[in-house]
Amino acid sequence: MNDSQYYELWKNSIPIADDYGFYLDFYLYLSHEGKSLNLAQIYVTLKELCGESGQFFDDWKGSFSFPFFLEVSKAGHKFDYLLDIYDHRGSLYFGICKQLQPYDSYDFRLIHQPFSEEFSRQDINKFISYLYGYIQGYFEARQDNYKQFFFKRVDSNGILFGYKDGNFFEEHYDSPENYEPAVKLLENYRFG
């Protein structure tokens, strides 16, 4: 979906709470098994699969957003959801929102727990695991075909990631004194 399509649906939806414990366990498992992708690898894969990133993100704390419409089928019923795959302060998130029907009366101001009869916490976590695995498999199959320099920045946390000299990189800088020169080097590389 493009940003305007996503925004129109998002205005009539309610956010579903993230499961931070699941994210932590899942990413630690991937790291331990040597199966985690860095932000550059994830970004390139999503861009190849879906086209350019949307702009529906905080550009101080993130660098990409890929919005999707989901139709969840369960027990013979269909339920409409939104998914936004985005980075925030160097971490990957899978934001889920439930699309409201005209007869729904949920409070838009609250973050809601998953609706077990539609898209339960277990369903969501399995879906995220599957989707990450798909992204990972696609990247592994296509990575040798990628040759284009790029970089993106997450200023809030001093993170730079991209592709340069045959490598997908993600670098974290501990101070502005180290971060800003690294940004300048990449900007000069792009135009040099």
CNS distance restraints for C-alpha pairs under 8 A (distance, minus, plus):
assign (resid   1 and name CA) (resid   5 and name CA) 6.06 0.50 0.50
assign (resid   1 and name CA) (resid   6 and name CA) 6.12 0.50 0.50
assign (resid   1 and name CA) (resid  66 and name CA) 7.91 0.50 0.50
assign (resid   1 and name CA) (resid  67 and name CA) 5.78 0.50 0.50
assign (resid   1 and name CA) (resid  68 and name CA) 5.63 0.50 0.50
assign (resid   1 and name CA) (resid  69 and name CA) 7.16 0.50 0.50
assign (resid   2 and name CA) (resid   6 and name CA) 6.17 0.50 0.50
assign (resid   2 and name CA) (resid  54 and name CA) 6.41 0.50 0.50
assign (resid   2 and name CA) (resid  67 and name CA) 7.23 0.50 0.50
assign (resid   3 and name CA) (resid   7 and name CA) 5.91 0.50 0.50
assign (resid   3 and name CA) (resid  54 and name CA) 5.67 0.50 0.50
assign (resid   3 and name CA) (resid  55 and name CA) 6.73 0.50 0.50
assign (resid   3 and name CA) (resid  56 and name CA) 6.37 0.50 0.50
assign (resid   3 and name CA) (resid  67 and name CA) 7.56 0.50 0.50
assign (resid   4 and name CA) (resid   8 and name CA) 6.17 0.50 0.50
assign (resid   5 and name CA) (resid   9 and name CA) 6.50 0.50 0.50
assign (resid   6 and name CA) (resid  10 and name CA) 5.82 0.50 0.50
assign (resid   6 and name CA) (resid  67 and name CA) 6.55 0.50 0.50
assign (resid   6 and name CA) (resid  68 and name CA) 7.55 0.50 0.50
assign (resid   6 and name CA) (resid  69 and name CA) 7.93 0.50 0.50
assign (resid   6 and name CA) (resid  82 and name CA) 7.98 0.50 0.50
assign (resid   7 and name CA) (resid  11 and name CA) 6.10 0.50 0.50
assign (resid   8 and name CA) (resid  12 and name CA) 7.23 0.50 0.50
assign (resid   9 and name CA) (resid  13 and name CA) 6.65 0.50 0.50
assign (resid   9 and name CA) (resid  82 and name CA) 7.94 0.50 0.50
assign (resid   9 and name CA) (resid  99 and name CA) 7.13 0.50 0.50
assign (resid  10 and name CA) (resid  14 and name CA) 7.74 0.50 0.50
assign (resid  10 and name CA) (resid  82 and name CA) 7.45 0.50 0.50
assign (resid  10 and name CA) (resid  97 and name CA) 7.49 0.50 0.50
assign (resid  10 and name CA) (resid  99 and name CA) 7.51 0.50 0.50
assign (resid  12 and name CA) (resid  99 and name CA) 6.17 0.50 0.50
assign (resid  12 and name CA) (resid 100 and name CA) 5.86 0.50 0.50
assign (resid  13 and name CA) (resid  97 and name CA) 5.92 0.50 0.50
assign (resid  13 and name CA) (resid  98 and name CA) 5.27 0.50 0.50
assign (resid  13 and name CA) (resid  99 and name CA) 4.31 0.50 0.50
assign (resid  13 and name CA) (resid 100 and name CA) 5.26 0.50 0.50
assign (resid  13 and name CA) (resid 108 and name CA) 7.43 0.50 0.50
assign (resid  14 and name CA) (resid  97 and name CA) 5.29 0.50 0.50
assign (resid  14 and name CA) (resid  98 and name CA) 5.31 0.50 0.50
assign (resid  14 and name CA) (resid  99 and name CA) 6.71 0.50 0.50
assign (resid  14 and name CA) (resid 100 and name CA) 7.26 0.50 0.50
assign (resid  14 and name CA) (resid 106 and name CA) 7.62 0.50 0.50
assign (resid  14 and name CA) (resid 107 and name CA) 7.77 0.50 0.50
assign (resid  14 and name CA) (resid 108 and name CA) 5.63 0.50 0.50
assign (resid  14 and name CA) (resid 110 and name CA) 7.64 0.50 0.50
assign (resid  14 and name CA) (resid 111 and name CA) 6.95 0.50 0.50
assign (resid  14 and name CA) (resid 112 and name CA) 7.17 0.50 0.50
assign (resid  15 and name CA) (resid  95 and name CA) 7.80 0.50 0.50
assign (resid  15 and name CA) (resid  96 and name CA) 6.22 0.50 0.50
assign (resid  15 and name CA) (resid  97 and name CA) 4.29 0.50 0.50
assign (resid  15 and name CA) (resid  98 and name CA) 6.43 0.50 0.50
assign (resid  15 and name CA) (resid 108 and name CA) 7.99 0.50 0.50
assign (resid  15 and name CA) (resid 110 and name CA) 7.54 0.50 0.50
assign (resid  15 and name CA) (resid 111 and name CA) 5.17 0.50 0.50
assign (resid  15 and name CA) (resid 112 and name CA) 6.14 0.50 0.50
assign (resid  16 and name CA) (resid  95 and name CA) 7.57 0.50 0.50
assign (resid  16 and name CA) (resid  96 and name CA) 5.51 0.50 0.50
assign (resid  16 and name CA) (resid  97 and name CA) 5.36 0.50 0.50
assign (resid  16 and name CA) (resid  98 and name CA) 6.94 0.50 0.50
assign (resid  16 and name CA) (resid 111 and name CA) 5.66 0.50 0.50
assign (resid  16 and name CA) (resid 112 and name CA) 4.87 0.50 0.50
assign (resid  16 and name CA) (resid 113 and name CA) 5.57 0.50 0.50
assign (resid  16 and name CA) (resid 114 and name CA) 5.84 0.50 0.50
assign (resid  17 and name CA) (resid  96 and name CA) 7.80 0.50 0.50
assign (resid  17 and name CA) (resid 111 and name CA) 5.63 0.50 0.50
assign (resid  17 and name CA) (resid 112 and name CA) 5.70 0.50 0.50
assign (resid  17 and name CA) (resid 113 and name CA) 5.43 0.50 0.50
assign (resid  17 and name CA) (resid 114 and name CA) 7.09 0.50 0.50
assign (resid  18 and name CA) (resid  95 and name CA) 7.14 0.50 0.50
assign (resid  18 and name CA) (resid  96 and name CA) 7.92 0.50 0.50
assign (resid  19 and name CA) (resid  23 and name CA) 6.43 0.50 0.50
assign (resid  19 and name CA) (resid 121 and name CA) 7.97 0.50 0.50
assign (resid  20 and name CA) (resid  24 and name CA) 6.12 0.50 0.50
assign (resid  21 and name CA) (resid  25 and name CA) 6.17 0.50 0.50
assign (resid  22 and name CA) (resid  26 and name CA) 5.80 0.50 0.50
assign (resid  22 and name CA) (resid 125 and name CA) 7.28 0.50 0.50
assign (resid  23 and name CA) (resid  27 and name CA) 5.95 0.50 0.50
assign (resid  24 and name CA) (resid  28 and name CA) 6.01 0.50 0.50
assign (resid  25 and name CA) (resid  29 and name CA) 6.04 0.50 0.50
assign (resid  26 and name CA) (resid  30 and name CA) 6.23 0.50 0.50
assign (resid  26 and name CA) (resid 129 and name CA) 7.96 0.50 0.50
assign (resid  27 and name CA) (resid  31 and name CA) 6.07 0.50 0.50
assign (resid  27 and name CA) (resid  36 and name CA) 7.09 0.50 0.50
assign (resid  28 and name CA) (resid  32 and name CA) 6.02 0.50 0.50
assign (resid  29 and name CA) (resid  33 and name CA) 6.11 0.50 0.50
assign (resid  30 and name CA) (resid  34 and name CA) 6.01 0.50 0.50
assign (resid  30 and name CA) (resid  35 and name CA) 4.84 0.50 0.50
assign (resid  30 and name CA) (resid  36 and name CA) 4.86 0.50 0.50
assign (resid  31 and name CA) (resid  35 and name CA) 6.00 0.50 0.50
assign (resid  31 and name CA) (resid  36 and name CA) 5.24 0.50 0.50
assign (resid  37 and name CA) (resid  41 and name CA) 5.86 0.50 0.50
assign (resid  37 and name CA) (resid  42 and name CA) 6.32 0.50 0.50
assign (resid  37 and name CA) (resid 136 and name CA) 7.00 0.50 0.50
assign (resid  38 and name CA) (resid  42 and name CA) 6.37 0.50 0.50
assign (resid  38 and name CA) (resid 168 and name CA) 7.85 0.50 0.50
assign (resid  38 and name CA) (resid 169 and name CA) 7.33 0.50 0.50
assign (resid  38 and name CA) (resid 170 and name CA) 6.34 0.50 0.50
assign (resid  39 and name CA) (resid  43 and name CA) 5.92 0.50 0.50
assign (resid  39 and name CA) (resid  87 and name CA) 7.86 0.50 0.50
assign (resid  39 and name CA) (resid  90 and name CA) 7.57 0.50 0.50
assign (resid  39 and name CA) (resid  92 and name CA) 7.69 0.50 0.50
assign (resid  39 and name CA) (resid 161 and name CA) 6.53 0.50 0.50
assign (resid  39 and name CA) (resid 162 and name CA) 7.84 0.50 0.50
assign (resid  39 and name CA) (resid 170 and name CA) 6.64 0.50 0.50
assign (resid  40 and name CA) (resid  44 and name CA) 6.11 0.50 0.50
assign (resid  40 and name CA) (resid 161 and name CA) 5.43 0.50 0.50
assign (resid  40 and name CA) (resid 162 and name CA) 4.82 0.50 0.50
assign (resid  40 and name CA) (resid 163 and name CA) 6.91 0.50 0.50
assign (resid  40 and name CA) (resid 168 and name CA) 5.88 0.50 0.50
assign (resid  40 and name CA) (resid 169 and name CA) 6.38 0.50 0.50
assign (resid  40 and name CA) (resid 170 and name CA) 6.65 0.50 0.50
assign (resid  41 and name CA) (resid  45 and name CA) 6.19 0.50 0.50
assign (resid  41 and name CA) (resid 139 and name CA) 6.91 0.50 0.50
assign (resid  41 and name CA) (resid 162 and name CA) 7.98 0.50 0.50
assign (resid  41 and name CA) (resid 168 and name CA) 6.40 0.50 0.50
assign (resid  42 and name CA) (resid  46 and name CA) 6.16 0.50 0.50
assign (resid  42 and name CA) (resid 135 and name CA) 7.06 0.50 0.50
assign (resid  42 and name CA) (resid 136 and name CA) 7.81 0.50 0.50
assign (resid  42 and name CA) (resid 139 and name CA) 7.70 0.50 0.50
assign (resid  43 and name CA) (resid  47 and name CA) 6.00 0.50 0.50
assign (resid  43 and name CA) (resid  64 and name CA) 7.43 0.50 0.50
assign (resid  44 and name CA) (resid  48 and name CA) 6.07 0.50 0.50
assign (resid  45 and name CA) (resid  49 and name CA) 6.13 0.50 0.50
assign (resid  45 and name CA) (resid 135 and name CA) 6.52 0.50 0.50
assign (resid  45 and name CA) (resid 138 and name CA) 6.97 0.50 0.50
assign (resid  45 and name CA) (resid 139 and name CA) 5.67 0.50 0.50
assign (resid  46 and name CA) (resid  50 and name CA) 5.69 0.50 0.50
assign (resid  46 and name CA) (resid  51 and name CA) 7.34 0.50 0.50
assign (resid  46 and name CA) (resid  66 and name CA) 7.40 0.50 0.50
assign (resid  46 and name CA) (resid 135 and name CA) 7.41 0.50 0.50
assign (resid  47 and name CA) (resid  51 and name CA) 4.65 0.50 0.50
assign (resid  47 and name CA) (resid  52 and name CA) 5.39 0.50 0.50
assign (resid  47 and name CA) (resid  53 and name CA) 6.53 0.50 0.50
assign (resid  50 and name CA) (resid  66 and name CA) 7.63 0.50 0.50
assign (resid  53 and name CA) (resid  64 and name CA) 5.56 0.50 0.50
assign (resid  53 and name CA) (resid  65 and name CA) 5.42 0.50 0.50
assign (resid  53 and name CA) (resid  66 and name CA) 5.49 0.50 0.50
assign (resid  54 and name CA) (resid  64 and name CA) 6.69 0.50 0.50
assign (resid  54 and name CA) (resid  65 and name CA) 5.22 0.50 0.50
assign (resid  54 and name CA) (resid  66 and name CA) 5.89 0.50 0.50
assign (resid  54 and name CA) (resid  67 and name CA) 7.30 0.50 0.50
assign (resid  55 and name CA) (resid  64 and name CA) 6.99 0.50 0.50
assign (resid  55 and name CA) (resid  65 and name CA) 6.50 0.50 0.50
assign (resid  56 and name CA) (resid  65 and name CA) 6.20 0.50 0.50
assign (resid  57 and name CA) (resid  62 and name CA) 6.49 0.50 0.50
assign (resid  57 and name CA) (resid  63 and name CA) 7.27 0.50 0.50
assign (resid  57 and name CA) (resid  64 and name CA) 6.80 0.50 0.50
assign (resid  57 and name CA) (resid  65 and name CA) 6.25 0.50 0.50
assign (resid  57 and name CA) (resid  86 and name CA) 7.71 0.50 0.50
assign (resid  58 and name CA) (resid  62 and name CA) 5.71 0.50 0.50
assign (resid  58 and name CA) (resid  63 and name CA) 7.66 0.50 0.50
assign (resid  59 and name CA) (resid  63 and name CA) 5.75 0.50 0.50
assign (resid  59 and name CA) (resid 154 and name CA) 7.37 0.50 0.50
assign (resid  60 and name CA) (resid 154 and name CA) 6.16 0.50 0.50
assign (resid  60 and name CA) (resid 155 and name CA) 5.43 0.50 0.50
assign (resid  60 and name CA) (resid 156 and name CA) 5.55 0.50 0.50
assign (resid  61 and name CA) (resid  88 and name CA) 5.48 0.50 0.50
assign (resid  61 and name CA) (resid  89 and name CA) 5.07 0.50 0.50
assign (resid  61 and name CA) (resid 154 and name CA) 5.59 0.50 0.50
assign (resid  61 and name CA) (resid 155 and name CA) 6.44 0.50 0.50
assign (resid  61 and name CA) (resid 156 and name CA) 5.14 0.50 0.50
assign (resid  61 and name CA) (resid 157 and name CA) 7.33 0.50 0.50
assign (resid  62 and name CA) (resid  86 and name CA) 7.52 0.50 0.50
assign (resid  62 and name CA) (resid  87 and name CA) 5.27 0.50 0.50
assign (resid  62 and name CA) (resid  88 and name CA) 4.70 0.50 0.50
assign (resid  62 and name CA) (resid  89 and name CA) 5.97 0.50 0.50
assign (resid  62 and name CA) (resid  90 and name CA) 7.30 0.50 0.50
assign (resid  62 and name CA) (resid 153 and name CA) 7.69 0.50 0.50
assign (resid  62 and name CA) (resid 154 and name CA) 5.34 0.50 0.50
assign (resid  62 and name CA) (resid 155 and name CA) 7.97 0.50 0.50
assign (resid  63 and name CA) (resid  86 and name CA) 7.79 0.50 0.50
assign (resid  63 and name CA) (resid  87 and name CA) 6.44 0.50 0.50
assign (resid  63 and name CA) (resid  88 and name CA) 7.77 0.50 0.50
assign (resid  63 and name CA) (resid 152 and name CA) 6.51 0.50 0.50
assign (resid  63 and name CA) (resid 153 and name CA) 6.48 0.50 0.50
assign (resid  63 and name CA) (resid 154 and name CA) 6.20 0.50 0.50
assign (resid  64 and name CA) (resid  86 and name CA) 5.55 0.50 0.50
assign (resid  64 and name CA) (resid  87 and name CA) 6.17 0.50 0.50
assign (resid  65 and name CA) (resid  84 and name CA) 6.42 0.50 0.50
assign (resid  65 and name CA) (resid  85 and name CA) 5.71 0.50 0.50
assign (resid  65 and name CA) (resid  86 and name CA) 4.38 0.50 0.50
assign (resid  65 and name CA) (resid  87 and name CA) 7.12 0.50 0.50
assign (resid  66 and name CA) (resid  84 and name CA) 5.56 0.50 0.50
assign (resid  66 and name CA) (resid  85 and name CA) 5.11 0.50 0.50
assign (resid  66 and name CA) (resid  86 and name CA) 6.33 0.50 0.50
assign (resid  67 and name CA) (resid  82 and name CA) 7.31 0.50 0.50
assign (resid  67 and name CA) (resid  83 and name CA) 5.74 0.50 0.50
assign (resid  67 and name CA) (resid  84 and name CA) 4.28 0.50 0.50
assign (resid  67 and name CA) (resid  85 and name CA) 6.36 0.50 0.50
assign (resid  68 and name CA) (resid  82 and name CA) 5.81 0.50 0.50
assign (resid  68 and name CA) (resid  83 and name CA) 5.00 0.50 0.50
assign (resid  68 and name CA) (resid  84 and name CA) 6.16 0.50 0.50
assign (resid  69 and name CA) (resid  80 and name CA) 7.46 0.50 0.50
assign (resid  69 and name CA) (resid  81 and name CA) 6.14 0.50 0.50
assign (resid  69 and name CA) (resid  82 and name CA) 4.73 0.50 0.50
assign (resid  69 and name CA) (resid  83 and name CA) 6.24 0.50 0.50
assign (resid  70 and name CA) (resid  80 and name CA) 5.88 0.50 0.50
assign (resid  70 and name CA) (resid  81 and name CA) 4.91 0.50 0.50
assign (resid  70 and name CA) (resid  82 and name CA) 5.56 0.50 0.50
assign (resid  70 and name CA) (resid  83 and name CA) 6.74 0.50 0.50
assign (resid  71 and name CA) (resid  78 and name CA) 6.33 0.50 0.50
assign (resid  71 and name CA) (resid  79 and name CA) 5.64 0.50 0.50
assign (resid  71 and name CA) (resid  80 and name CA) 4.77 0.50 0.50
assign (resid  71 and name CA) (resid  81 and name CA) 6.20 0.50 0.50
assign (resid  72 and name CA) (resid  78 and name CA) 5.50 0.50 0.50
assign (resid  72 and name CA) (resid  79 and name CA) 5.02 0.50 0.50
assign (resid  72 and name CA) (resid  80 and name CA) 6.26 0.50 0.50
assign (resid  72 and name CA) (resid  81 and name CA) 7.20 0.50 0.50
assign (resid  72 and name CA) (resid 118 and name CA) 7.31 0.50 0.50
assign (resid  72 and name CA) (resid 119 and name CA) 7.06 0.50 0.50
assign (resid  73 and name CA) (resid  77 and name CA) 5.56 0.50 0.50
assign (resid  73 and name CA) (resid  78 and name CA) 4.48 0.50 0.50
assign (resid  73 and name CA) (resid  79 and name CA) 6.39 0.50 0.50
assign (resid  73 and name CA) (resid 118 and name CA) 7.73 0.50 0.50
assign (resid  74 and name CA) (resid  78 and name CA) 6.48 0.50 0.50
assign (resid  74 and name CA) (resid 117 and name CA) 7.70 0.50 0.50
assign (resid  74 and name CA) (resid 118 and name CA) 6.24 0.50 0.50
assign (resid  74 and name CA) (resid 119 and name CA) 7.87 0.50 0.50
assign (resid  79 and name CA) (resid  99 and name CA) 7.92 0.50 0.50
assign (resid  79 and name CA) (resid 118 and name CA) 6.60 0.50 0.50
assign (resid  80 and name CA) (resid  98 and name CA) 6.45 0.50 0.50
assign (resid  80 and name CA) (resid  99 and name CA) 5.39 0.50 0.50
assign (resid  81 and name CA) (resid  96 and name CA) 6.87 0.50 0.50
assign (resid  81 and name CA) (resid  97 and name CA) 5.54 0.50 0.50
assign (resid  81 and name CA) (resid  98 and name CA) 4.51 0.50 0.50
assign (resid  81 and name CA) (resid  99 and name CA) 5.20 0.50 0.50
assign (resid  82 and name CA) (resid  95 and name CA) 7.85 0.50 0.50
assign (resid  82 and name CA) (resid  96 and name CA) 5.62 0.50 0.50
assign (resid  82 and name CA) (resid  97 and name CA) 5.00 0.50 0.50
assign (resid  82 and name CA) (resid  98 and name CA) 6.39 0.50 0.50
assign (resid  82 and name CA) (resid  99 and name CA) 7.02 0.50 0.50
assign (resid  83 and name CA) (resid  94 and name CA) 6.48 0.50 0.50
assign (resid  83 and name CA) (resid  95 and name CA) 5.47 0.50 0.50
assign (resid  83 and name CA) (resid  96 and name CA) 4.77 0.50 0.50
assign (resid  83 and name CA) (resid  97 and name CA) 6.61 0.50 0.50
assign (resid  84 and name CA) (resid  93 and name CA) 7.81 0.50 0.50
assign (resid  84 and name CA) (resid  94 and name CA) 5.67 0.50 0.50
assign (resid  84 and name CA) (resid  95 and name CA) 4.87 0.50 0.50
assign (resid  84 and name CA) (resid  96 and name CA) 6.63 0.50 0.50
assign (resid  85 and name CA) (resid  92 and name CA) 7.26 0.50 0.50
assign (resid  85 and name CA) (resid  93 and name CA) 5.76 0.50 0.50
assign (resid  85 and name CA) (resid  94 and name CA) 4.66 0.50 0.50
assign (resid  85 and name CA) (resid  95 and name CA) 6.32 0.50 0.50
assign (resid  86 and name CA) (resid  92 and name CA) 5.90 0.50 0.50
assign (resid  86 and name CA) (resid  93 and name CA) 5.44 0.50 0.50
assign (resid  86 and name CA) (resid  94 and name CA) 6.66 0.50 0.50
assign (resid  86 and name CA) (resid  95 and name CA) 7.71 0.50 0.50
assign (resid  87 and name CA) (resid  91 and name CA) 5.39 0.50 0.50
assign (resid  87 and name CA) (resid  92 and name CA) 4.54 0.50 0.50
assign (resid  87 and name CA) (resid  93 and name CA) 5.97 0.50 0.50
assign (resid  88 and name CA) (resid  92 and name CA) 6.51 0.50 0.50
assign (resid  88 and name CA) (resid  93 and name CA) 7.20 0.50 0.50
assign (resid  89 and name CA) (resid 154 and name CA) 6.59 0.50 0.50
assign (resid  89 and name CA) (resid 156 and name CA) 6.59 0.50 0.50
assign (resid  89 and name CA) (resid 157 and name CA) 5.88 0.50 0.50
assign (resid  90 and name CA) (resid 154 and name CA) 7.09 0.50 0.50
assign (resid  90 and name CA) (resid 157 and name CA) 7.22 0.50 0.50
assign (resid  90 and name CA) (resid 159 and name CA) 6.94 0.50 0.50
assign (resid  94 and name CA) (resid 128 and name CA) 7.11 0.50 0.50
assign (resid 100 and name CA) (resid 104 and name CA) 5.95 0.50 0.50
assign (resid 114 and name CA) (resid 119 and name CA) 6.34 0.50 0.50
assign (resid 114 and name CA) (resid 120 and name CA) 5.32 0.50 0.50
assign (resid 114 and name CA) (resid 121 and name CA) 5.73 0.50 0.50
assign (resid 115 and name CA) (resid 119 and name CA) 5.69 0.50 0.50
assign (resid 115 and name CA) (resid 120 and name CA) 5.54 0.50 0.50
assign (resid 115 and name CA) (resid 121 and name CA) 7.94 0.50 0.50
assign (resid 116 and name CA) (resid 120 and name CA) 3.90 0.50 0.50
assign (resid 116 and name CA) (resid 121 and name CA) 6.98 0.50 0.50
assign (resid 119 and name CA) (resid 123 and name CA) 5.75 0.50 0.50
assign (resid 119 and name CA) (resid 124 and name CA) 6.35 0.50 0.50
assign (resid 120 and name CA) (resid 124 and name CA) 6.12 0.50 0.50
assign (resid 121 and name CA) (resid 125 and name CA) 6.14 0.50 0.50
assign (resid 122 and name CA) (resid 126 and name CA) 6.13 0.50 0.50
assign (resid 123 and name CA) (resid 127 and name CA) 6.04 0.50 0.50
assign (resid 124 and name CA) (resid 128 and name CA) 6.15 0.50 0.50
assign (resid 125 and name CA) (resid 129 and name CA) 6.18 0.50 0.50
assign (resid 126 and name CA) (resid 130 and name CA) 6.09 0.50 0.50
assign (resid 127 and name CA) (resid 131 and name CA) 5.99 0.50 0.50
assign (resid 128 and name CA) (resid 132 and name CA) 5.98 0.50 0.50
assign (resid 129 and name CA) (resid 133 and name CA) 6.14 0.50 0.50
assign (resid 130 and name CA) (resid 134 and name CA) 6.20 0.50 0.50
assign (resid 131 and name CA) (resid 135 and name CA) 6.24 0.50 0.50
assign (resid 132 and name CA) (resid 136 and name CA) 6.05 0.50 0.50
assign (resid 133 and name CA) (resid 137 and name CA) 6.03 0.50 0.50
assign (resid 134 and name CA) (resid 138 and name CA) 6.06 0.50 0.50
assign (resid 135 and name CA) (resid 139 and name CA) 6.09 0.50 0.50
assign (resid 136 and name CA) (resid 140 and name CA) 6.21 0.50 0.50
assign (resid 137 and name CA) (resid 141 and name CA) 6.22 0.50 0.50
assign (resid 138 and name CA) (resid 142 and name CA) 6.19 0.50 0.50
assign (resid 139 and name CA) (resid 143 and name CA) 5.41 0.50 0.50
assign (resid 142 and name CA) (resid 146 and name CA) 7.22 0.50 0.50
assign (resid 147 and name CA) (resid 163 and name CA) 7.80 0.50 0.50
assign (resid 147 and name CA) (resid 166 and name CA) 6.74 0.50 0.50
assign (resid 148 and name CA) (resid 163 and name CA) 6.89 0.50 0.50
assign (resid 148 and name CA) (resid 164 and name CA) 7.71 0.50 0.50
assign (resid 149 and name CA) (resid 162 and name CA) 7.23 0.50 0.50
assign (resid 149 and name CA) (resid 163 and name CA) 5.05 0.50 0.50
assign (resid 149 and name CA) (resid 164 and name CA) 5.17 0.50 0.50
assign (resid 149 and name CA) (resid 165 and name CA) 7.65 0.50 0.50
assign (resid 149 and name CA) (resid 190 and name CA) 7.38 0.50 0.50
assign (resid 150 and name CA) (resid 162 and name CA) 5.21 0.50 0.50
assign (resid 150 and name CA) (resid 163 and name CA) 5.38 0.50 0.50
assign (resid 150 and name CA) (resid 164 and name CA) 6.97 0.50 0.50
assign (resid 150 and name CA) (resid 190 and name CA) 7.58 0.50 0.50
assign (resid 151 and name CA) (resid 160 and name CA) 6.76 0.50 0.50
assign (resid 151 and name CA) (resid 161 and name CA) 5.41 0.50 0.50
assign (resid 151 and name CA) (resid 162 and name CA) 4.01 0.50 0.50
assign (resid 151 and name CA) (resid 163 and name CA) 6.44 0.50 0.50
assign (resid 151 and name CA) (resid 186 and name CA) 7.30 0.50 0.50
assign (resid 152 and name CA) (resid 160 and name CA) 5.79 0.50 0.50
assign (resid 152 and name CA) (resid 161 and name CA) 5.44 0.50 0.50
assign (resid 152 and name CA) (resid 162 and name CA) 6.09 0.50 0.50
assign (resid 153 and name CA) (resid 158 and name CA) 7.47 0.50 0.50
assign (resid 153 and name CA) (resid 159 and name CA) 5.71 0.50 0.50
assign (resid 153 and name CA) (resid 160 and name CA) 4.62 0.50 0.50
assign (resid 153 and name CA) (resid 161 and name CA) 6.53 0.50 0.50
assign (resid 154 and name CA) (resid 158 and name CA) 5.97 0.50 0.50
assign (resid 154 and name CA) (resid 159 and name CA) 4.99 0.50 0.50
assign (resid 154 and name CA) (resid 160 and name CA) 6.45 0.50 0.50
assign (resid 155 and name CA) (resid 159 and name CA) 6.48 0.50 0.50
assign (resid 157 and name CA) (resid 172 and name CA) 7.49 0.50 0.50
assign (resid 157 and name CA) (resid 173 and name CA) 7.64 0.50 0.50
assign (resid 158 and name CA) (resid 172 and name CA) 5.77 0.50 0.50
assign (resid 158 and name CA) (resid 173 and name CA) 5.03 0.50 0.50
assign (resid 158 and name CA) (resid 174 and name CA) 6.77 0.50 0.50
assign (resid 158 and name CA) (resid 175 and name CA) 7.19 0.50 0.50
assign (resid 158 and name CA) (resid 176 and name CA) 7.18 0.50 0.50
assign (resid 158 and name CA) (resid 179 and name CA) 5.85 0.50 0.50
assign (resid 159 and name CA) (resid 170 and name CA) 7.06 0.50 0.50
assign (resid 159 and name CA) (resid 171 and name CA) 5.65 0.50 0.50
assign (resid 159 and name CA) (resid 172 and name CA) 4.56 0.50 0.50
assign (resid 159 and name CA) (resid 173 and name CA) 6.24 0.50 0.50
assign (resid 159 and name CA) (resid 179 and name CA) 7.82 0.50 0.50
assign (resid 160 and name CA) (resid 169 and name CA) 7.95 0.50 0.50
assign (resid 160 and name CA) (resid 170 and name CA) 5.74 0.50 0.50
assign (resid 160 and name CA) (resid 171 and name CA) 5.26 0.50 0.50
assign (resid 160 and name CA) (resid 172 and name CA) 6.61 0.50 0.50
assign (resid 160 and name CA) (resid 183 and name CA) 7.57 0.50 0.50
assign (resid 161 and name CA) (resid 168 and name CA) 7.49 0.50 0.50
assign (resid 161 and name CA) (resid 169 and name CA) 5.28 0.50 0.50
assign (resid 161 and name CA) (resid 170 and name CA) 4.12 0.50 0.50
assign (resid 161 and name CA) (resid 171 and name CA) 6.17 0.50 0.50
assign (resid 162 and name CA) (resid 168 and name CA) 5.68 0.50 0.50
assign (resid 162 and name CA) (resid 169 and name CA) 5.43 0.50 0.50
assign (resid 162 and name CA) (resid 170 and name CA) 6.68 0.50 0.50
assign (resid 163 and name CA) (resid 167 and name CA) 5.49 0.50 0.50
assign (resid 163 and name CA) (resid 168 and name CA) 4.44 0.50 0.50
assign (resid 163 and name CA) (resid 169 and name CA) 6.05 0.50 0.50
assign (resid 164 and name CA) (resid 168 and name CA) 6.67 0.50 0.50
assign (resid 164 and name CA) (resid 169 and name CA) 7.50 0.50 0.50
assign (resid 173 and name CA) (resid 178 and name CA) 6.19 0.50 0.50
assign (resid 173 and name CA) (resid 179 and name CA) 5.42 0.50 0.50
assign (resid 174 and name CA) (resid 178 and name CA) 7.09 0.50 0.50
assign (resid 174 and name CA) (resid 179 and name CA) 7.47 0.50 0.50
assign (resid 175 and name CA) (resid 179 and name CA) 6.11 0.50 0.50
assign (resid 176 and name CA) (resid 180 and name CA) 5.72 0.50 0.50
assign (resid 177 and name CA) (resid 181 and name CA) 7.11 0.50 0.50
assign (resid 178 and name CA) (resid 182 and name CA) 6.60 0.50 0.50
assign (resid 179 and name CA) (resid 183 and name CA) 6.33 0.50 0.50
assign (resid 180 and name CA) (resid 184 and name CA) 6.29 0.50 0.50
assign (resid 181 and name CA) (resid 185 and name CA) 6.20 0.50 0.50
assign (resid 182 and name CA) (resid 186 and name CA) 6.40 0.50 0.50
assign (resid 183 and name CA) (resid 187 and name CA) 6.16 0.50 0.50
assign (resid 184 and name CA) (resid 188 and name CA) 6.04 0.50 0.50
assign (resid 185 and name CA) (resid 189 and name CA) 6.05 0.50 0.50
assign (resid 186 and name CA) (resid 190 and name CA) 6.20 0.50 0.50
assign (resid 187 and name CA) (resid 191 and name CA) 6.54 0.50 0.50
assign (resid 188 and name CA) (resid 192 and name CA) 5.45 0.50 0.50
